[in-house]
Amino acid sequence: MQKKILILEDEKELASLYAKFLKANGYDPVLAFDGIEGLERLKEMTPDLILLDLSMPNMGGVGFYQQLCGAEGKPRFPILVLTGRMDLERVFKDLLIDGLLLKPFEKSHLLKEVETIINKHCGKHEMILHENHR
């Protein structure tokens, strides 16, 4: 089954490039162009990973992140932050994210991060499922 990736990126051309690249590598990408649209997409899907741009209109990456967090401050889904702003990298050092890529980056780096994060989280889910069936 294809892993679902929610891509939050306000630059539509860039979002489309990410989606085409990830689809070509066996993933099921879903696009949202700001945090509000991202929250709407989450009503329709459960992503295996969220690619989160920090600078977006309406609701930016930090606001979206806060909406994903439960009472304990941990996001409900794995998150890979994408940003071109070095100053915003520091904002996410203290938050519970799974990875961070500074734009511009090579497509191979994106794929490596996506695979690493999804494999890490899928392994946890599979272990939990096996433990529950004992």
PEWOPE-V100254 format. One line per field, one symbol per residue. ss: DSSP state (@ for helix, = for strand, . for the rest). burial: I if it has 24 or more other C-alpha atoms within 12 Angstrom, else O. A space follows every 50 residues. Layout:
# PEWOPE-V100254
ss = ???
burial = ???
This chain:
# PEWOPE-V100254
ss = ...=====...@@@@@@@@@@@@@...=====..@@@@@@@@......== ===.......@@@@@@@@=.....=...=====..@@@@@@@@.....== ==....@@@@@@@@@@@@@@@@@@@@@@@@@@..
burial = OOIIIIIIIIOOOOIOOIIOOIOOOOIIIIIIIIIIIIIOIIOOOOIIII IIIIIIOOIIIIOIIIOIOOOOOOOIIIIIIIIOOOOIIOOIOOIIIIII IOOOOOOOOIIOIIIOIIOOOOOOOOOOOOOOOO
